Amino acid sequence: MPKKILVLGRDGQLGFELRRSLAPLGDVVAVGRSECDLIYPLQLARLVRREKPNVIVNAAALTAVERAEEDVVRAMRINGEAAGELAALAASRGALIVHYSSDYVFDGTKPEPYVETDVPAPLNAYGRSKLAGERAVQAMNPAHLVFRTSWIYGVFGNSFLKSMLMALRQPEPLRVVSDQYGAPTGAAFIADVTALAVARYLYEEASFPFGLYHLAAAGRTTWHEYACYVAQQARTAGLPITLTPADIQPVLSNQYPGTARRPLNSCLDTGLLTQHFGIRSPPWQDGVRHVLAAIAGSRNLA
Protein backbone atom coordinates (compact mmCIF):
# COMPACT_ATOMS: atom_id res chain seq x y z
CA MET A 1 0.00 0.00 0.00
CA PRO A 2 1.45 3.43 -0.92
CA LYS A 3 2.42 5.73 1.90
CA LYS A 4 0.28 8.80 2.49
CA ILE A 5 1.90 12.22 2.87
CA LEU A 6 -0.21 15.09 4.18
CA VAL A 7 0.99 18.58 3.20
CA LEU A 8 -0.40 21.69 4.86
CA GLY A 9 0.13 25.07 3.23
CA ARG A 10 -0.72 23.88 -0.28
CA ASP A 11 -1.12 27.35 -1.77
CA GLY A 12 2.15 28.90 -0.58
CA GLN A 13 5.38 29.02 -2.56
CA LEU A 14 6.82 26.10 -0.59
CA GLY A 15 3.58 24.12 -0.65
CA PHE A 16 3.50 24.32 -4.43
CA GLU A 17 7.01 22.88 -4.73
CA LEU A 18 6.35 20.18 -2.11
CA ARG A 19 3.45 18.83 -4.15
CA ARG A 20 5.89 18.36 -7.02
CA SER A 21 8.83 16.93 -5.08
CA LEU A 22 6.86 14.54 -2.86
CA ALA A 23 4.59 13.14 -5.60
CA PRO A 24 6.89 10.18 -6.48
CA LEU A 25 6.98 9.03 -2.85
CA GLY A 26 3.34 8.11 -2.34
CA ASP A 27 -0.18 9.47 -2.11
CA VAL A 28 0.20 13.22 -1.49
CA VAL A 29 -2.80 15.00 0.01
CA ALA A 30 -2.24 18.76 0.01
CA VAL A 31 -4.63 21.11 1.80
CA GLY A 32 -4.93 24.87 2.04
CA ARG A 33 -6.50 27.18 4.58
CA SER A 34 -9.96 26.75 3.02
CA GLU A 35 -9.89 23.04 3.95
CA CYS A 36 -8.00 23.35 7.23
CA ASP A 37 -7.37 26.62 9.06
CA LEU A 38 -4.59 26.31 11.65
CA ILE A 39 -6.48 28.73 13.87
CA TYR A 40 -8.90 25.92 14.78
CA PRO A 41 -7.49 22.87 16.62
CA LEU A 42 -10.52 20.70 15.86
CA GLN A 43 -9.98 21.13 12.13
CA LEU A 44 -6.43 19.82 12.49
CA ALA A 45 -7.58 16.79 14.47
CA ARG A 46 -10.37 15.97 12.00
CA LEU A 47 -7.99 16.28 9.05
CA VAL A 48 -5.39 13.91 10.48
CA ARG A 49 -8.05 11.46 11.66
CA ARG A 50 -9.61 11.41 8.17
CA GLU A 51 -6.41 11.14 6.11
CA LYS A 52 -4.39 8.81 8.38
CA PRO A 53 -1.01 9.99 7.03
CA ASN A 54 2.36 8.32 7.44
CA VAL A 55 4.09 11.70 7.11
CA ILE A 56 2.83 15.22 7.88
CA VAL A 57 4.65 18.13 6.23
CA ASN A 58 3.67 21.47 7.73
CA ALA A 59 4.41 24.26 5.26
CA ALA A 60 1.58 26.45 6.57
CA ALA A 61 2.63 29.58 8.45
CA LEU A 62 2.04 33.24 9.04
CA THR A 63 5.13 34.63 7.32
CA ALA A 64 4.46 38.39 7.23
CA VAL A 65 6.90 39.77 9.80
CA GLU A 66 5.14 43.10 10.28
CA ARG A 67 1.73 41.46 10.52
CA ALA A 68 3.02 39.15 13.24
CA GLU A 69 4.08 42.23 15.21
CA GLU A 70 0.55 43.63 14.89
CA ASP A 71 -1.25 40.38 15.75
CA VAL A 72 0.98 38.48 18.16
CA VAL A 73 -1.79 36.13 19.28
CA ARG A 74 -2.57 34.99 15.74
CA ALA A 75 1.13 34.53 14.91
CA MET A 76 1.70 32.46 18.03
CA ARG A 77 -1.38 30.37 17.34
CA ILE A 78 -0.48 29.56 13.71
CA ASN A 79 3.31 29.34 13.96
CA GLY A 80 3.57 28.02 17.50
CA GLU A 81 0.60 26.21 19.01
CA ALA A 82 -0.72 24.63 15.80
CA ALA A 83 2.73 23.27 14.97
CA GLY A 84 2.85 21.50 18.31
CA GLU A 85 -0.66 20.12 17.84
CA LEU A 86 0.24 18.73 14.42
CA ALA A 87 3.34 17.10 15.89
CA ALA A 88 1.26 15.49 18.63
CA LEU A 89 -1.29 14.25 16.09
CA ALA A 90 1.54 12.78 14.01
CA ALA A 91 2.98 11.09 17.11
CA SER A 92 -0.41 9.54 17.90
CA ARG A 93 -0.20 7.79 14.53
CA GLY A 94 3.50 6.96 14.68
CA ALA A 95 4.03 9.39 11.80
CA LEU A 96 6.92 11.68 10.91
CA ILE A 97 6.35 15.43 11.27
CA VAL A 98 8.30 17.79 9.01
CA HIS A 99 8.20 21.44 10.07
CA TYR A 100 9.88 24.63 8.83
CA SER A 101 11.33 27.27 11.10
CA SER A 102 13.27 30.45 10.41
CA ASP A 103 16.60 32.22 10.60
CA TYR A 104 14.72 34.90 12.54
CA VAL A 105 14.95 32.81 15.73
CA PHE A 106 18.41 34.41 16.12
CA ASP A 107 19.28 37.98 17.09
CA GLY A 108 21.94 38.40 14.40
CA THR A 109 24.78 39.45 16.71
CA LYS A 110 27.01 36.48 15.89
CA PRO A 111 29.55 37.38 13.16
CA GLU A 112 29.68 33.83 11.75
CA PRO A 113 26.87 31.68 10.33
CA TYR A 114 24.64 30.19 13.01
CA VAL A 115 24.78 26.47 13.84
CA GLU A 116 21.93 24.41 15.24
CA THR A 117 23.29 24.52 18.80
CA ASP A 118 23.53 28.32 18.98
CA VAL A 119 21.13 29.80 21.53
CA PRO A 120 18.09 31.43 19.87
CA ALA A 121 17.19 35.00 20.83
CA PRO A 122 14.51 36.30 18.44
CA LEU A 123 14.13 40.05 18.02
CA ASN A 124 10.51 40.14 16.88
CA ALA A 125 7.12 38.48 17.30
CA TYR A 126 7.52 36.44 14.13
CA GLY A 127 10.81 34.99 15.35
CA ARG A 128 9.34 34.24 18.77
CA SER A 129 6.38 32.44 17.21
CA LYS A 130 8.65 30.34 14.97
CA LEU A 131 10.86 29.44 17.93
CA ALA A 132 7.78 28.39 19.90
CA GLY A 133 6.72 26.21 16.98
CA GLU A 134 10.00 24.38 16.56
CA ARG A 135 10.24 23.74 20.31
CA ALA A 136 6.66 22.45 20.42
CA VAL A 137 7.34 20.07 17.54
CA GLN A 138 10.48 18.77 19.24
CA ALA A 139 8.64 18.26 22.52
CA MET A 140 5.55 16.57 21.07
CA ASN A 141 7.06 14.07 18.63
CA PRO A 142 10.52 12.48 18.71
CA ALA A 143 10.02 11.53 15.03
CA HIS A 144 10.52 15.06 13.76
CA LEU A 145 12.45 17.00 11.15
CA VAL A 146 12.66 20.73 11.76
CA PHE A 147 14.30 22.73 9.00
CA ARG A 148 15.37 26.29 9.76
CA THR A 149 15.58 28.14 6.48
CA SER A 150 15.95 31.71 5.24
CA TRP A 151 14.81 34.31 2.70
CA ILE A 152 12.56 31.91 0.77
CA TYR A 153 11.52 32.67 -2.79
CA GLY A 154 9.98 30.75 -5.67
CA VAL A 155 8.28 30.89 -9.03
CA PHE A 156 4.86 31.02 -7.36
CA GLY A 157 3.64 32.93 -4.32
CA ASN A 158 4.84 36.07 -2.60
CA SER A 159 8.49 36.81 -1.83
CA PHE A 160 11.07 39.59 -1.83
CA LEU A 161 12.16 38.49 -5.29
CA LYS A 162 8.64 38.80 -6.70
CA SER A 163 8.16 42.17 -4.98
CA MET A 164 11.40 43.41 -6.54
CA LEU A 165 10.31 42.32 -10.00
CA MET A 166 7.16 44.40 -9.65
CA ALA A 167 9.02 47.39 -8.19
CA LEU A 168 11.66 47.26 -10.93
CA ARG A 169 8.94 47.94 -13.49
CA GLN A 170 8.17 51.34 -11.94
CA PRO A 171 10.03 54.60 -12.75
CA GLU A 172 10.88 55.57 -9.15
CA PRO A 173 14.27 54.57 -7.66
CA LEU A 174 14.19 51.97 -4.87
CA ARG A 175 15.61 52.03 -1.35
CA VAL A 176 16.68 48.62 -0.05
CA VAL A 177 18.30 47.64 3.26
CA SER A 178 22.04 47.06 2.94
CA ASP A 179 23.16 45.93 6.42
CA GLN A 180 21.17 42.70 6.90
CA TYR A 181 22.94 39.53 5.71
CA GLY A 182 21.47 36.18 4.76
CA ALA A 183 21.13 33.63 1.97
CA PRO A 184 18.17 33.69 -0.45
CA THR A 185 16.93 30.10 -0.59
CA GLY A 186 14.71 28.67 -3.30
CA ALA A 187 11.48 26.92 -2.38
CA ALA A 188 12.30 24.26 -4.99
CA PHE A 189 15.60 23.43 -3.26
CA ILE A 190 13.90 23.22 0.14
CA ALA A 191 11.22 20.95 -1.30
CA ASP A 192 13.79 18.71 -3.00
CA VAL A 193 15.75 18.32 0.24
CA THR A 194 12.51 17.56 2.06
CA ALA A 195 11.67 14.84 -0.46
CA LEU A 196 15.11 13.26 -0.14
CA ALA A 197 14.77 13.22 3.64
CA VAL A 198 11.22 11.82 3.57
CA ALA A 199 12.27 9.10 1.12
CA ARG A 200 15.08 8.08 3.43
CA TYR A 201 12.67 8.01 6.38
CA LEU A 202 10.21 5.79 4.51
CA TYR A 203 12.93 3.27 3.63
CA GLU A 204 15.32 3.57 6.60
CA GLU A 205 13.14 4.59 9.54
CA ALA A 206 15.13 2.59 12.10
CA SER A 207 18.35 4.51 11.43
CA PHE A 208 16.85 7.85 10.44
CA PRO A 209 18.61 10.96 11.86
CA PHE A 210 15.66 12.88 13.28
CA GLY A 211 16.28 16.39 14.57
CA LEU A 212 16.80 20.05 13.80
CA TYR A 213 18.74 21.11 10.69
CA HIS A 214 19.70 24.34 8.99
CA LEU A 215 18.62 24.36 5.34
CA ALA A 216 19.70 27.32 3.23
CA ALA A 217 21.59 28.16 0.06
CA ALA A 218 25.35 28.68 0.20
CA GLY A 219 26.98 32.08 0.43
CA ARG A 220 25.66 35.32 1.82
CA THR A 221 24.37 38.64 0.58
CA THR A 222 22.39 41.68 1.72
CA TRP A 223 18.87 42.61 0.68
CA HIS A 224 20.39 45.45 -1.37
CA GLU A 225 22.90 43.20 -3.15
CA TYR A 226 20.14 40.66 -3.70
CA ALA A 227 17.89 43.31 -5.26
CA CYS A 228 20.70 44.45 -7.56
CA TYR A 229 21.35 40.86 -8.63
CA VAL A 230 17.65 40.37 -9.37
CA ALA A 231 17.66 43.55 -11.49
CA GLN A 232 20.71 42.41 -13.42
CA GLN A 233 19.53 38.86 -14.02
CA ALA A 234 15.93 39.85 -14.76
CA ARG A 235 17.13 42.02 -17.61
CA THR A 236 19.33 39.17 -18.88
CA ALA A 237 16.32 36.83 -18.73
CA GLY A 238 14.28 39.26 -20.82
CA LEU A 239 11.82 40.27 -18.12
CA PRO A 240 10.14 43.67 -18.56
CA ILE A 241 11.90 45.93 -16.05
CA THR A 242 12.67 49.64 -16.10
CA LEU A 243 15.23 50.14 -13.34
CA THR A 244 18.88 49.09 -13.25
CA PRO A 245 21.08 48.25 -10.24
CA ALA A 246 22.22 51.89 -10.24
CA ASP A 247 18.62 52.90 -9.43
CA ILE A 248 18.58 50.82 -6.23
CA GLN A 249 19.80 52.88 -3.29
CA PRO A 250 21.28 51.23 -0.16
CA VAL A 251 19.84 52.22 3.22
CA LEU A 252 20.60 51.10 6.78
CA SER A 253 18.04 49.19 8.82
CA ASN A 254 17.50 52.11 11.19
CA GLN A 255 16.62 54.33 8.22
CA TYR A 256 13.97 51.97 6.90
CA PRO A 257 10.34 52.11 8.07
CA GLY A 258 8.97 49.14 9.97
CA THR A 259 7.96 48.07 13.45
CA ALA A 260 9.68 44.69 13.70
CA ARG A 261 13.42 44.51 14.32
CA ARG A 262 15.38 42.17 12.04
CA PRO A 263 18.67 40.35 12.71
CA LEU A 264 21.67 41.87 10.95
CA ASN A 265 23.15 38.41 10.40
CA SER A 266 20.85 35.48 9.72
CA CYS A 267 23.27 33.27 7.79
CA LEU A 268 22.88 29.57 8.60
CA ASP A 269 25.63 26.94 8.70
CA THR A 270 24.38 23.84 6.87
CA GLY A 271 27.23 21.52 7.83
CA LEU A 272 25.00 19.21 9.88
CA LEU A 273 22.68 18.70 6.90
CA THR A 274 25.68 17.75 4.78
CA GLN A 275 27.00 15.42 7.47
CA HIS A 276 23.75 13.48 7.97
CA PHE A 277 22.17 13.63 4.51
CA GLY A 278 25.09 14.24 2.14
CA ILE A 279 23.45 17.38 0.78
CA ARG A 280 25.59 20.35 -0.25
CA SER A 281 23.78 23.63 -0.74
CA PRO A 282 24.17 25.38 -4.10
CA PRO A 283 25.25 29.05 -4.30
CA TRP A 284 22.27 31.32 -3.70
CA GLN A 285 22.74 32.91 -7.12
CA ASP A 286 22.02 29.62 -8.93
CA GLY A 287 18.48 29.33 -7.65
CA VAL A 288 17.70 32.98 -8.28
CA ARG A 289 18.80 32.69 -11.91
CA HIS A 290 16.74 29.53 -12.36
CA VAL A 291 13.59 31.11 -10.93
CA LEU A 292 13.97 34.28 -12.99
CA ALA A 293 14.36 32.17 -16.13
CA ALA A 294 11.24 30.19 -15.20
CA ILE A 295 9.28 33.38 -14.56
CA ALA A 296 10.46 34.79 -17.88
CA GLY A 297 9.24 31.65 -19.59
CA SER A 298 5.82 31.78 -17.97
CA ARG A 299 5.54 35.54 -17.30
CA ASN A 300 4.26 34.54 -13.85
CA LEU A 301 4.71 37.76 -11.87
CA ALA A 302 1.76 37.14 -9.56
N, C-alpha and C positions, 0 to 999 in steps of 0.2 A: 504494500500500500504506500503511495507517495506521501512524503512528509508535508505537513501543512505549515506555511509561514504566514503569520498575520502581521501586516504592515500598517501602522497608524501614521497619519500625516501624508496621505496619498497625493494631495494636491500641491504640496510644497516642492521646491526645487530638488531636495534630497529624496522625497517620496517618489517623485517621477523616475529618478535614476534607479532607485531600489527596485521598483517594479520590473525594470529591464534586467538588472544584474542578478536578481534572485530567481527569475522565472525558470532557469534550467534546473533549479534545485528541488522543485516540488510544486505543490499547489499554493500559489501566492494569492492571498486575500488581502486586498488593500482597501482601507476605508478612510474617508475624510471626515471633517467635522459634522457634516450633515447626517452621517450615519452614527457617529460616536463623538460626542463633545466631551473633552477631558474635564470640563467643569463638573460633570455629573458622575459620581462614583458608580451609581447603579448601571449606567450605560456601559461602563467599562466591564463590569462583572457580567452583564448579560451578553456582551460581545464575546468575551473569552469562553463563557459557558456554551454559547451557540457554536463557535467555530472550532473549539478544541484543538488549538494549535500546538505544534511541537516547538516552534520558535516564535517569539514576539519581538518585532523590531519597532521601536518607538521613535519615529522621526517627527512626531507632532510636538510643537513647542510654540510658546510666545517668544518671538525673536526680536521684536522691536524694542531696542534698548530704552529709548525715551518713553515709550508707552509703559514699559515695566515700572519706570520711576513714578509714573502718574497713577498706576493701578497696581500697587504692590501685592494686594491680596490676590488678584487674578493671576499675576505672574507666579506667585508662590504656589497657587493651586495647580496651574497647568504644568509648570516646569518642575515643581517640587513634589507636592503631595500625589498627584496623579501618576508620576513616574514610579513612586514607591508602591502605589496600589497595583500598577501593572506588573511590577516585579513580583509582588506577593501572589497575584493571580497566576503568573507563570510558574512560580514555585509550587503552587497547589497542584499543578498538572505535571510537574517534573520537566518543565520546558525551559529553554534558554531565553533570557531577556537581553536584547541588545538596545543600548541607550546611548544618546549623544549628548555630551556636555560641551563646555566652552573654554576657550583661552581666558575668558573674562572672570574666571574664578581666581585669577592672580591679580596682584596689585601693580605689577609691572616695574617694580623697583630693582629686580635682579638684572644685572647686565647681560648674563648669558641666557640661552634658551632654557625654559623650565622643563624639569623632569617630573615624572609622576609622583615622586616622593617629596617634592617641594611643598611647603605649607601654603594652602590657599588663603587668600585674604582679599576677597572681592571688594571693589570700590563702589559698586552700584547695585541697585535692586535686581537687575537682570542677572548679574554674576552671583548674587546671593541665592537667587531662586534656582539657578543651574547647579550650584554647589549642593543645595538641599536635595535636589533631584538625584544627583549621582550618589550621594551618601545614603539616601533612602533605598535606591536600587541595590547598593552593596549590602545594606543591612537586611533586606527582605528576601534576597535570593542569592545563594552562593554561586549558582550557575548564571553568571552575568558577564557581559562584555560592555564596558563603558568606554566610549571613544571621546576624548576631548579633541575638538577640532577648532579651526579658526577661519575667519574671513571667507565664508562659503559663497560660492557663486555657481551658476549653471546656465544652460541654454534656456531653461524655463524658470519661471518664478521671479521673485524680487531679490535684488542684490545690489551691492555697490557698483558692480560692473554694469548692470543693466541701467542703473540710475545715471552713470556717467555717459553711457551711449546716448541717452535722451538729452542730457545736459549739453553734450558736445554738438548737438544739432542746433543749439540756440546761438544768437550772436554775442551774448554777454560773456565776458571772461569769468572763469570759475575761481573759487578760493577753496583749497583743499588742505587738510591738516598734514603737516610735514614732520611731526615729532612723535608719532605713534608708529611702532614697528610691529610687523607680523608677517604671516605668509598666506597670501590668497590661496585657497584650497578648493579645487573643483568638486562639485557634488558627484560627478561621475567617478572620480577617483575614490572618494569616500564610499560610494556604493559598491565599487568593484572590490575594495578591501573587505567590506562587510560580507560580500558574497563568498570570498575566499575563506574568511573566518567561519562563516556559517557552514560551508561545505565541509570544512575540517571537523567542526563540531558534530555534524551528522554522521560522519564516518569514523571519527576517532574520539568519541565522547569521553572515554575512560582516561585518556591522557591529555585532554584539552586544557590549554593554559588560560583559564578564566581570569578576569581581572580588569584593571584600569589601564588604558593605553592612550598615548598621544598619537593623533593621526592628523598630519598636516603635510603640505607640500614642502619641498626643500628650499632653503634660502630665506632671505628676509627683505622686506621693502617697507616703505611708508605709504600711507594713503595717497600722498601727493605723487610719489614716484609711480605707484600703481596706476593712478589716473593718467599720468603722462604716457605710460606704456600702453594703456588701453587706447588712448588717442592715436598713438603712432601705429599700432597694429590694426586698429579699426580702419584707418585710411588704407593701409596695405591690403586689407581684406576686401576693400571696395564698399565699405559701409558708408552711408550718407551722413557725414559729419562736417561741421563748419569750422570748429576750433582746432588749433594745433597745440602741442605741448607748451609752446611759448605763451599761450593764452590761459594757462592754468597756474594760478598764483599760490605759492606756499604760505600757509599761516600756522601759527602755533596753537596748541590745544586751548590755551587760555584766551585766545583771541576769537575762538569759534563759538557760536551760540549753541547752547544745549545745557540741560539740567544734569544729566548723568555724567559722572567722571569716568574716563576710560584709562586703562593701563597704557603707559608709554611703551612698554615692551611686553608683547604677548606671544613671542616666538616659542614654539614647542619643540623639545628634543624628542625625536621619534626612534631613538636607539632601541628601546625596549620592544617596539613593534617589529623592528628588523630582527632582533634577537630571537623572538618567539615565533614569528610568522614568516621570516625571510623576505619581508617586503621593504624595498627601498623607495623612498618618496622621490618623485620626479621634481625637477626645478619648477618653481611656481609659474614661471613664464610659459612653460610648455602647455599647461592646461588652459591658460588664458588665450593663447593663440588658437588652440583647438576650438574653444567655445566661440571665439569671435568668427572663425571660419564657418562654424556650423550656423551661427546666427546670420552671417552673410548669405549662406546658402538658402536659408529658410525665410530670411527677413523677419525673424521672430524677435521683435523688440518689446513685446508685452511682458 
